[in-house]
Amino acid sequence: MSENYSYHLEKYQSKASRHTCPSCGHAGTFTLYVDEQGKPLADNVGRCNREDNCGWHYTPKQYFADHPEMSKKDYSFDAKKFGKTEQPAPQPKPLCRIPKEFLINSVSPNSDFIFFLCSIFDRNTIDSPTIWQIIKTYYLGATRDGGTVFWQMDGMGKIHAGKIIHYDGKTGHRDHDRPINWVHSIMKKQGKLSDDWELTQCLFGEHLLHKRPDAPVALFEAEKTACICSVLMPDFVCVAVGGKQNLNARLLIPLMGRKVTVFPDLQAFGEWKEKLNTISQQVGFSCYMCDVLEKVATDEEKSHGLDVADYLIKELQRRSSPQISIKRH
């Protein structure tokens, strides 16, 4: 199948032809790949126009590489009908990855997020074994201006991406005045990656799955939540999708055969439950939706879309040594 002839980025016709990005969640910034009839291949196959702050670009070639079960017959079109000559399929481009030395050089406690964690774990000391456990488990990096680098590493140790998020060091809340950035966007500007480098995300914490093949998995939306819960829920391998819109079958393929407990943010429970009913069957994993937050949250907390980390942080701040109990399934 020739990807160049079968699919192309949808031409702009109206606001309806620009969609919500599955990576950064921004509305009206995502362009889908469509066939000659205008039918999209999948709702996450396309490109976000926020190149500096997001950089999502998932091509049909990458989609078919990730989904070999999808047949050529189902997704090809009649070349003669459109006046084109069928050509041999080009060799697939190797998936883009970031050299590991950039991750190694970035690992550091010098971020505002780590400064905040020091206030809730082991009494305000950077020498806390808990703090270093989190840093070493997830290879947390730091930027010169205090941002946190959440690296995405797959089970083979390949680096898919580095997501840079800034936090308030006192409250632990995201600094929304400073937009999310990506390591690959910075490296492109510095000439350290080629302009045609394409982002293909994986789960945050995916590299931990093969180390504990029999452990149950806890699935969260935010990287921050996975880091905090990895300490308070040690029986689980804690991973995150990195955004509500990232919940899709391709990203969750590494969970095949696992027991997965899902902790949606408030306001996302219904949407995630509906999606995961389908995704868990497609990929093949056991899925349990934890509804504790839905039961205990006030209307105000629901309106703010809090997550499990917000509640655990309050508990850590209230008690010197909280006993957090999450039921395994």
DADA-V500240 format. One record per backbone hydrogen bond with DSSP energy under -1.0 kcal/mol. CO is the residue of the C=O (numbers start at 0). NH is the residue of the N-H. If there is no record, write none. Layout:
CO/NH
CO/NH
//
This chain:
1/5
2/6
7/33
13/16
14/17
18/28
18/29
20/24
25/20
28/48
29/18
30/46
31/9
32/40
33/7
34/37
38/34
41/44
44/32
45/57
46/30
48/50
49/53
49/54
55/47
58/62
59/63
60/64
61/65
62/66
66/69
71/75
78/83
79/82
98/101
99/103
100/104
102/106
105/141
108/110
110/114
111/115
112/116
113/117
115/118
116/119
116/120
117/123
124/127
127/131
128/132
129/133
130/134
131/135
132/136
133/137
134/139
139/107
140/148
142/145
145/111
146/142
147/164
148/140
149/162
151/159
151/160
153/156
157/153
158/97
160/151
161/182
162/149
163/180
164/147
165/174
167/171
172/167
173/175
174/177
180/163
181/185
182/186
183/187
184/188
185/189
186/191
186/192
187/190
193/196
202/205
203/239
204/207
205/208
207/211
211/214
215/236
216/260
217/238
218/262
219/240
220/241
221/225
222/226
223/227
224/228
225/229
227/230
227/231
228/232
232/235
236/217
238/219
239/203
242/245
243/246
245/247
247/251
251/254
252/255
254/257
257/285
258/216
259/287
260/218
261/289
264/267
267/271
268/272
269/273
270/274
271/275
272/276
274/278
275/279
277/281
278/282
279/283
279/284
283/256
285/259
287/261
290/294
291/295
292/296
297/301
298/302
299/303
300/305
301/304
305/265
306/310
307/311
308/312
309/313
310/314
311/315
312/316
313/317
314/318
//
